[in-house]
Amino acid sequence: MTTHAETPPPPTASNSDCQYTVQQALGIWAAATIPMAALAWIVWPSLRNGTDLNPGMLYWLLMVTGMMWQFVLAVVILHRELGTLRWSVVAPRIWAQQPRNPRTGLRSPRSWWAILPITALFAALTLTGDLLTPVFDSLGWIAPAGTELRQLASPEFEGQWWILGVALVSFAFNYVLGEELLFRGVLLPKMRGVFGKWDWLANNALFTAYHLHKIWALPLIFLTSLPFSWAARRYRTIWFSIILHSIEGVVVFVMIYAVVSGILFA
């Protein structure tokens, strides 16, 4: 009698709780990091002198392209794990859910209030980072010209309203569909098996190291993004990290509007 090996079932929501190994986590990190670093350190230098586009705008567009790739990567990983992209299945996997009580693990609408002190902590860490910036500048950790959005605060962009569209796309893929979806949605829920209660700290370390395209800012990124992973893990909701990270995006959008509208130069 001939026997046939059973074909393993496809990934489903029921078997999607398997935790990542270190190799798997690092593999996902590398798949997000290497393209961004290549765009910043290889593609941008090779293109900036051969185009009429402002070097800073070119850099920004390349970074948005890299974050779009992160969205594609996250979707591919989730589909392979779950066998579907139905929101009812994906949402609990990426913690797109109500905050959980840290003690009971049950849904806790009252836990939404925790975002207020966490936001205050984030603001304090950001202020600390601003105070430390001159120290890092003195050590030579200075952003190259054209690699920081604040360097786009130039009268040449006044009246170029299309840049607001770029800002909206950047906002979506930076703070929701790109970095947050991949690092806090895909990675963080599956890192506890290896890193235990320090999974949030390991996640923040990976998130920081991913910024090789902004290597001069790594210490500040590690400091200011600590609340992102901690809040997402403690309350098991990606919405906390998205809200915290998006605060930066709101500030950026207001700055871009001030430049494009000419208010900044009035």
C-alpha positions in Angstrom: 0.0 0.0 0.0 1.4 3.3 -1.1 1.3 6.2 1.4 1.5 9.8 0.6 2.9 12.5 2.8 0.3 14.9 4.0 0.4 18.4 2.6 0.6 20.9 5.5 -2.4 23.2 5.8 -2.0 26.8 4.6 -1.5 29.5 7.2 -4.7 30.5 8.9 -5.7 32.7 11.8 -5.7 29.7 14.1 -2.0 28.9 13.6 -0.8 32.5 13.1 0.3 32.9 16.8 3.7 31.2 16.3 6.4 33.6 17.4 9.3 34.7 15.2 12.7 33.4 15.6 15.6 35.8 15.8 16.5 35.0 12.2 13.0 35.7 11.0 12.8 39.0 12.8 16.2 40.1 11.5 15.2 38.9 8.0 12.1 41.2 8.0 14.2 44.0 9.4 16.8 43.6 6.7 14.1 43.5 4.0 12.9 46.9 5.1 16.3 48.4 6.0 18.5 47.5 3.0 16.3 49.2 0.3 16.0 52.4 2.4 19.7 52.5 2.9 20.4 51.9 -0.8 18.0 54.6 -1.8 19.7 57.1 0.6 23.4 56.2 0.1 23.5 54.9 -3.5 20.4 56.0 -5.5 20.2 59.6 -4.1 23.9 60.5 -4.6 23.8 59.1 -8.2 20.7 61.1 -9.2 20.9 64.4 -7.3 23.4 66.0 -9.7 21.6 64.8 -12.8 18.1 66.2 -12.2 16.6 69.7 -11.9 14.7 68.5 -8.9 15.7 70.0 -5.6 18.1 67.5 -3.9 16.0 67.6 -0.7 12.8 66.9 -2.5 14.4 64.1 -4.4 15.6 62.6 -1.1 12.1 62.9 0.3 10.5 61.2 -2.7 13.0 58.3 -2.5 12.3 57.8 1.2 8.5 57.7 0.5 9.2 55.1 -2.2 11.1 53.0 0.4 8.2 53.3 2.9 5.7 52.2 0.2 7.9 49.1 -0.2 7.5 48.4 3.5 3.7 48.4 3.0 4.1 45.9 0.2 6.4 43.8 2.4 4.0 43.9 5.3 1.1 42.8 3.1 3.0 39.9 1.6 4.1 38.7 5.0 0.6 38.9 6.5 -0.9 37.1 3.5 1.6 34.3 3.7 0.9 33.9 7.5 -2.8 34.2 7.5 -3.8 33.0 4.0 -6.1 36.0 3.7 -6.1 39.7 3.9 -9.6 40.0 5.3 -9.6 42.8 7.9 -11.4 40.6 10.5 -8.4 38.3 10.4 -5.6 40.9 9.9 -6.8 43.3 12.6 -6.1 41.1 15.6 -2.9 39.9 14.1 -1.5 43.5 13.9 -3.2 44.6 17.1 -5.5 47.0 15.3 -7.9 46.8 18.2 -9.2 48.4 21.3 -6.5 48.8 24.0 -6.2 45.8 26.4 -6.0 46.0 30.2 -2.3 45.3 30.9 -3.3 43.0 33.9 -6.3 41.1 32.5 -5.7 41.3 28.8 -9.3 42.2 28.2 -10.6 45.0 26.1 -10.5 48.2 28.1 -12.0 51.4 26.6 -10.8 53.3 29.7 -7.2 52.5 28.7 -7.6 55.1 25.8 -6.9 57.7 28.5 -3.4 56.3 29.0 -2.5 58.0 25.7 -2.4 61.4 27.5 0.5 60.7 29.9 2.3 58.7 27.3 2.0 61.6 24.9 3.5 63.8 27.7 6.3 61.4 28.1 6.9 61.4 24.3 7.0 65.2 24.4 9.5 65.2 27.2 11.8 62.7 25.4 11.5 64.8 22.2 12.5 68.0 24.1 15.4 66.1 25.7 16.4 65.0 22.2 16.3 68.6 21.0 18.5 69.7 23.9 21.0 66.9 23.1 21.2 67.8 19.4 24.0 70.4 19.8 26.0 67.7 21.6 25.7 65.3 18.7 26.3 68.1 16.2 29.6 68.8 18.0 30.6 65.2 17.6 30.0 65.4 13.8 26.6 63.7 13.8 25.2 66.3 11.4 22.6 65.6 8.7 24.0 66.0 5.2 22.4 68.9 3.2 19.1 67.9 1.7 18.3 64.9 4.0 16.1 66.7 6.6 12.7 68.1 5.9 13.4 71.3 7.7 16.0 72.0 5.1 13.2 72.4 2.6 12.0 75.6 4.3 12.9 77.6 1.3 11.0 80.4 -0.7 11.5 78.3 -3.9 8.7 76.0 -2.8 6.2 78.8 -2.2 3.0 78.2 -4.3 4.0 74.6 -5.2 0.8 73.0 -3.7 1.6 69.6 -5.2 4.0 69.2 -2.3 1.1 68.9 0.1 0.1 65.8 -1.8 3.5 64.4 -1.3 3.2 65.3 2.4 -0.1 63.4 2.7 1.3 60.3 1.0 4.4 60.5 3.2 2.2 60.8 6.2 0.2 57.7 5.3 3.2 55.5 4.6 5.4 56.7 7.3 3.0 56.8 10.3 0.4 54.2 9.3 1.0 51.9 6.3 4.7 51.7 6.3 6.9 51.9 9.4 4.1 51.4 12.0 2.4 48.6 10.1 5.7 46.7 9.7 7.4 47.3 13.0 4.5 47.5 15.5 1.9 45.6 13.5 3.9 42.7 11.9 7.0 42.4 14.1 6.1 43.4 17.6 3.3 40.9 18.2 5.6 38.1 17.3 8.8 39.0 19.2 7.8 37.9 22.7 8.7 34.3 22.1 12.4 35.2 21.8 12.8 38.5 23.7 10.2 37.9 26.5 9.1 41.0 28.4 11.8 43.0 26.7 10.3 42.5 23.2 9.2 46.1 23.1 12.8 47.3 23.7 14.2 44.9 21.1 11.5 46.1 18.7 12.6 49.7 19.3 16.2 48.7 18.7 15.3 47.2 15.4 13.2 50.3 14.5 16.2 52.5 15.3 18.7 50.4 13.4 16.4 50.4 10.4 17.1 54.1 10.1 20.5 53.6 8.5 19.4 56.1 5.9 19.5 58.6 8.8 22.5 57.2 10.6 23.4 60.6 12.1 20.1 60.6 14.1 20.2 57.0 15.5 20.7 58.0 19.2 17.9 60.5 19.0 15.6 58.1 17.2 16.1 55.4 19.8 15.3 57.9 22.6 12.2 59.5 21.2 10.6 56.3 19.8 10.8 54.4 23.0 7.1 55.2 23.9 6.0 53.8 20.5 6.9 50.1 21.1 6.3 50.3 24.9 2.7 51.7 24.6 1.8 49.3 21.7 3.0 46.3 23.7 1.6 47.3 27.1 -1.9 47.9 25.7 -1.6 45.5 22.8 -2.8 48.1 20.3 -1.1 49.5 17.3 -3.2 52.6 17.5 -1.2 54.0 20.4 2.1 53.9 18.4 0.4 55.3 15.4 -1.0 58.2 17.4 2.3 59.0 19.0 4.3 58.7 15.8 1.7 60.8 13.9 2.3 63.8 16.1 5.6 64.3 14.2 3.7 64.0 11.0 1.2 66.7 12.0 4.1 69.1 12.8 5.7 68.3 9.4 2.5 68.9 7.5 2.0 72.3 9.2 5.6 73.2 8.4 5.1 72.2 4.7 1.9 74.2 4.5 3.6 77.2 6.0 6.3 76.9 3.3 4.0 76.3 0.3 1.5 79.0 1.3 4.3 81.5 1.9 3.2 82.1 5.5 6.7 81.2 6.7 8.2 84.0 4.6 5.5 86.7 5.2 
